């Protein structure tokens, strides 16, 4: 061992103690940040769900996404689509009827059909591969079997249109456990287990009916994320990310191993988009996004 002086030893110990006193998120950001980072591997196409970075203006967020080498954006007003496309990025997913007013309730059938047709048309117009759909909230007093049937019949009503336009209709599973925040969980949501949603997709019986595999929601409700990715790989049309618990950054304060998860996705041959949908907690939101994108660039 080198002959280190007392002052050197003490200063080193102090620095280590100071680093240990920092919150884990701050340590991860400080130790692992590379301001010059840009996606290098391109083994998976990364997008962002824009609402999570509110109130950052969409134009500013789009410039940061472009600088990081990201491939697309979603979850922003369609008025921003021309700007996003001018930057050389795509639109990864279009919106439709929302998660609360869904087809499990027969009263919403015509509304959902109209909104899904609009979303499919918009996706075809802007070159997005998919449009999102949801089951909606459970109907009090109605059996699961009847709600399943309502969902399947509604989606079947738009499948011919989706097939003609070559657009996927992507059903998102949402967790019903977390009641701490209106966008961290959705108590009462009908399609809250990913295997249930996969069964609904199979019942529709169209190659354009797909699963939006939200890694955050799947972990909270079902776990066993990598095994489920492999199990449902032929149905998955889109992915969303976020840290668990809390829906924060993909950092060392949360329980999911995102590099391993993304490698598993790549190994399935997935060709679609993985969209970052975490809610930033770091003071520097650009650093937060850069960290997530770098984590998933396996």
C-alpha positions as CSV (number, residue, x, y, z in Angstrom):
1,X,0.0,0.0,0.0
2,X,1.4,3.5,-0.8
3,X,2.6,5.5,2.2
4,X,-0.4,7.9,2.4
5,X,-0.3,10.9,4.7
6,X,-2.8,11.5,7.5
7,X,-4.2,14.5,5.7
8,X,-4.8,12.5,2.5
9,X,-6.4,9.7,4.4
10,X,-8.7,12.0,6.3
11,X,-9.7,14.0,3.2
12,X,-10.5,10.8,1.4
13,X,-12.6,9.5,4.3
14,X,-14.4,12.8,4.5
15,X,-15.2,12.7,0.8
16,X,-16.5,9.2,1.0
17,X,-18.7,10.1,4.0
18,X,-20.0,13.1,2.3
19,X,-20.9,11.1,-0.8
20,X,-22.6,8.5,1.4
21,X,-24.7,11.3,3.0
22,X,-26.1,12.4,-0.3
23,X,-29.5,11.0,-1.2
24,X,-29.2,8.0,-3.5
25,X,-30.8,9.9,-6.5
26,X,-28.2,12.6,-6.1
27,X,-25.3,10.1,-5.9
28,X,-26.6,8.3,-9.1
29,X,-26.9,11.5,-11.0
30,X,-23.5,12.9,-9.8
31,X,-21.5,9.8,-10.3
32,X,-22.9,8.6,-13.6
33,X,-23.8,11.6,-15.6
34,X,-22.3,12.3,-19.0
35,X,-23.6,15.6,-20.5
36,X,-22.3,14.7,-23.9
37,X,-24.3,11.4,-24.0
38,X,-26.3,10.5,-27.1
39,X,-27.9,7.2,-27.8
40,X,-25.1,4.9,-29.3
41,X,-26.4,1.4,-29.4
42,X,-29.9,1.9,-31.0
43,X,-31.0,-1.6,-30.2
44,X,-34.3,-0.2,-29.2
45,X,-36.2,2.9,-30.3
46,X,-36.8,5.3,-27.4
47,X,-39.7,7.7,-27.1
48,X,-41.1,9.9,-24.3
49,X,-44.6,10.3,-22.9
50,X,-44.6,14.1,-22.9
51,X,-47.1,14.8,-20.1
52,X,-44.6,13.5,-17.5
53,X,-42.3,16.5,-18.0
54,X,-45.0,19.2,-17.6
55,X,-44.7,22.1,-17.2
56,X,-41.6,22.0,-19.4
57,X,-42.8,23.4,-22.8
58,X,-43.1,20.6,-25.5
59,X,-40.8,22.5,-27.8
60,X,-38.0,22.6,-25.2
61,X,-38.5,18.9,-24.3
62,X,-38.4,18.0,-28.0
63,X,-35.1,19.7,-28.4
64,X,-33.6,17.8,-25.5
65,X,-35.0,14.5,-26.9
66,X,-33.5,15.2,-30.3
67,X,-30.1,16.1,-28.7
68,X,-30.1,12.7,-26.9
69,X,-30.8,10.9,-30.1
70,X,-34.3,9.8,-29.1
71,X,-36.5,8.5,-31.8
72,X,-40.0,9.8,-31.1
73,X,-42.5,11.5,-28.8
74,X,-46.1,10.7,-27.6
75,X,-48.6,12.0,-25.1
76,X,-48.5,15.6,-26.4
77,X,-51.1,17.7,-28.2
78,X,-51.3,17.0,-31.9
79,X,-50.5,20.6,-32.7
80,X,-46.9,19.8,-31.8
81,X,-46.6,16.9,-34.3
82,X,-45.3,19.0,-37.2
83,X,-42.6,20.5,-35.0
84,X,-41.6,17.0,-33.7
85,X,-41.4,15.6,-37.2
86,X,-39.4,18.6,-38.5
87,X,-36.8,17.7,-35.9
88,X,-36.5,14.3,-37.5
89,X,-38.4,12.4,-34.8
90,X,-41.6,10.3,-35.1
91,X,-44.9,10.1,-33.3
92,X,-44.8,6.8,-31.4
93,X,-48.5,6.6,-30.3
94,X,-51.7,8.5,-30.6
95,X,-54.3,9.0,-27.9
96,X,-58.0,8.0,-28.0
97,X,-60.7,7.8,-25.4
98,X,-58.8,8.0,-22.1
99,X,-58.5,5.5,-19.3
100,X,-61.6,6.3,-17.3
101,X,-64.3,6.2,-20.0
102,X,-63.6,2.8,-21.6
103,X,-65.5,0.1,-23.4
104,X,-66.1,-2.2,-20.4
105,X,-69.1,0.1,-19.8
106,X,-71.6,-0.4,-22.7
107,X,-72.7,3.2,-22.3
108,X,-69.3,4.2,-23.7
109,X,-69.3,1.9,-26.8
110,X,-70.1,4.5,-29.5
111,X,-67.9,7.1,-27.9
112,X,-64.9,4.7,-27.8
113,X,-65.5,3.5,-31.3
114,X,-65.5,7.1,-32.6
115,X,-62.4,8.1,-30.7
116,X,-60.5,5.0,-31.7
117,X,-61.3,5.5,-35.4
118,X,-60.1,9.1,-35.0
119,X,-56.9,7.9,-33.3
120,X,-56.3,5.3,-36.0
121,X,-56.8,7.8,-38.8
122,X,-54.4,10.3,-37.1
123,X,-51.8,7.5,-36.5
124,X,-51.9,6.6,-40.2
125,X,-51.7,10.2,-41.2
126,X,-48.5,11.0,-39.1
127,X,-46.9,7.6,-39.5
128,X,-47.4,6.4,-35.9
129,X,-47.4,2.6,-35.5
130,X,-50.2,2.6,-32.9
131,X,-53.1,4.2,-31.1
132,X,-53.8,3.6,-27.4
133,X,-56.9,2.1,-25.8
134,X,-58.0,1.2,-22.3
135,X,-60.6,-1.0,-20.7
136,X,-62.0,1.8,-18.6
137,X,-63.2,1.7,-14.9
138,X,-65.1,-1.2,-13.5
139,X,-68.9,-1.0,-13.7
140,X,-70.5,-1.5,-10.4
141,X,-72.8,-4.6,-10.3
142,X,-71.7,-5.9,-13.7
143,X,-69.9,-9.2,-13.9
144,X,-66.3,-9.5,-15.2
145,X,-67.6,-11.8,-18.0
146,X,-70.0,-9.1,-19.2
147,X,-67.4,-6.4,-19.0
148,X,-64.9,-8.6,-20.9
149,X,-67.5,-9.1,-23.6
150,X,-68.3,-5.3,-23.9
151,X,-64.5,-4.6,-24.4
152,X,-64.0,-7.3,-27.0
153,X,-67.1,-6.3,-29.0
154,X,-66.1,-2.6,-29.0
155,X,-62.5,-3.4,-30.2
156,X,-63.8,-5.8,-32.8
157,X,-65.8,-3.0,-34.2
158,X,-62.7,-1.0,-35.1
159,X,-60.3,-3.8,-36.1
160,X,-61.2,-3.8,-39.8
161,X,-60.4,-0.1,-39.9
162,X,-57.1,-0.6,-38.0
163,X,-56.1,-3.5,-40.3
164,X,-56.9,-1.4,-43.4
165,X,-54.8,1.5,-42.0
166,X,-52.0,-0.8,-40.8
167,X,-52.2,0.7,-37.3
168,X,-52.0,-1.2,-34.0
169,X,-54.6,-0.7,-31.3
170,X,-52.6,-1.0,-28.1
171,X,-54.4,-1.9,-24.9
172,X,-52.7,-0.6,-21.7
173,X,-52.7,-2.4,-18.4
174,X,-52.9,0.0,-15.4
175,X,-52.3,-0.7,-11.7
176,X,-55.2,-0.3,-9.4
177,X,-53.2,-0.5,-6.1
178,X,-51.5,3.0,-5.9
179,X,-54.0,5.6,-4.7
180,X,-51.3,8.2,-3.8
181,X,-51.5,10.2,-7.0
182,X,-54.0,10.4,-9.9
183,X,-51.3,9.3,-12.4
184,X,-49.4,6.8,-10.3
185,X,-52.3,4.3,-10.0
186,X,-55.9,4.0,-11.0
187,X,-58.1,2.3,-8.3
188,X,-61.1,0.7,-9.9
189,X,-59.5,0.2,-13.4
190,X,-60.9,-3.0,-15.0
191,X,-57.8,-4.2,-16.9
192,X,-55.4,-4.1,-14.0
193,X,-53.7,-7.5,-14.5
194,X,-51.5,-7.9,-17.6
195,X,-52.5,-11.6,-18.2
196,X,-56.2,-10.5,-18.2
197,X,-55.4,-7.9,-20.8
198,X,-53.5,-10.5,-22.9
199,X,-56.6,-12.7,-22.8
200,X,-58.8,-9.9,-24.0
201,X,-56.4,-9.2,-26.9
202,X,-56.5,-12.9,-27.9
203,X,-60.3,-12.8,-27.8
204,X,-60.3,-9.9,-30.3
205,X,-58.4,-12.1,-32.7
206,X,-56.8,-9.5,-34.9
207,X,-53.0,-9.1,-35.6
208,X,-53.6,-5.3,-35.1
209,X,-54.8,-5.7,-31.5
210,X,-51.7,-5.4,-29.3
211,X,-50.6,-5.1,-25.7
212,X,-49.1,-1.9,-24.3
213,X,-46.8,-3.4,-21.7
214,X,-46.2,-0.8,-19.0
215,X,-43.3,-2.1,-17.0
216,X,-44.2,0.1,-14.0
217,X,-47.8,-1.0,-13.8
218,X,-47.0,-4.7,-14.4
219,X,-44.4,-4.7,-11.6
220,X,-46.9,-3.3,-9.1
221,X,-49.7,-5.7,-10.0
222,X,-48.1,-8.8,-11.2
223,X,-44.2,-8.7,-11.0
224,X,-42.1,-11.3,-12.7
225,X,-41.5,-8.7,-15.4
226,X,-39.0,-10.4,-17.7
227,X,-40.8,-13.7,-17.7
228,X,-44.0,-11.9,-18.6
229,X,-42.2,-10.0,-21.4
230,X,-41.2,-13.4,-22.9
231,X,-44.6,-14.9,-22.3
232,X,-46.5,-12.1,-24.1
233,X,-43.8,-11.1,-26.6
234,X,-46.0,-12.0,-29.6
235,X,-48.8,-9.6,-28.4
236,X,-46.7,-6.6,-27.3
237,X,-46.8,-3.6,-29.5
238,X,-45.4,-0.9,-27.2
239,X,-43.6,-0.4,-23.8
240,X,-43.7,2.3,-21.1
241,X,-41.1,2.7,-18.3
242,X,-41.0,4.2,-14.8
243,X,-39.3,3.5,-11.5
244,X,-41.0,1.4,-8.9
245,X,-42.1,2.4,-6.3
246,X,-43.1,6.0,-6.9
247,X,-43.0,6.3,-10.7
248,X,-39.7,8.3,-10.5
249,X,-36.4,8.0,-12.3
250,X,-34.9,4.6,-13.4
251,X,-32.2,5.0,-10.7
252,X,-30.8,3.1,-7.8
253,X,-33.7,4.0,-5.4
254,X,-36.2,1.8,-7.3
255,X,-36.5,-2.0,-7.4
256,X,-36.4,-2.8,-11.2
257,X,-33.2,-3.6,-13.1
258,X,-33.9,-1.7,-16.3
259,X,-30.8,-2.7,-18.2
260,X,-31.7,-6.4,-17.7
261,X,-35.3,-5.7,-18.7
262,X,-34.4,-3.8,-21.8
263,X,-32.0,-6.5,-22.9
264,X,-34.7,-9.1,-22.4
265,X,-37.0,-6.9,-24.7
266,X,-34.3,-6.7,-27.3
267,X,-33.8,-10.4,-27.2
268,X,-37.5,-11.0,-28.1
269,X,-36.9,-9.2,-31.4
270,X,-39.2,-6.3,-30.5
271,X,-39.2,-3.6,-33.2
272,X,-41.5,-1.0,-31.7
273,X,-41.0,1.9,-29.2
274,X,-40.1,2.0,-25.6
275,X,-41.4,5.3,-24.2
276,X,-40.0,6.9,-21.0
277,X,-43.0,7.6,-18.7
278,X,-41.4,8.4,-15.4
279,X,-42.3,11.5,-13.4
280,X,-39.1,13.4,-12.8
281,X,-38.0,14.1,-9.2
282,X,-34.5,15.4,-9.8
283,X,-33.9,19.2,-9.7
284,X,-32.3,18.9,-13.1
285,X,-34.9,17.3,-15.3
286,X,-32.7,17.1,-18.4
287,X,-30.1,15.1,-16.4
288,X,-33.0,12.9,-15.2
289,X,-34.1,12.2,-18.8
290,X,-30.5,11.7,-19.9
291,X,-30.0,9.1,-17.1
292,X,-33.1,7.2,-18.1
293,X,-32.2,7.1,-21.8
294,X,-28.7,6.1,-21.1
295,X,-29.9,3.3,-18.8
296,X,-32.1,1.9,-21.5
297,X,-29.4,2.2,-24.3
298,X,-28.2,-1.4,-23.8
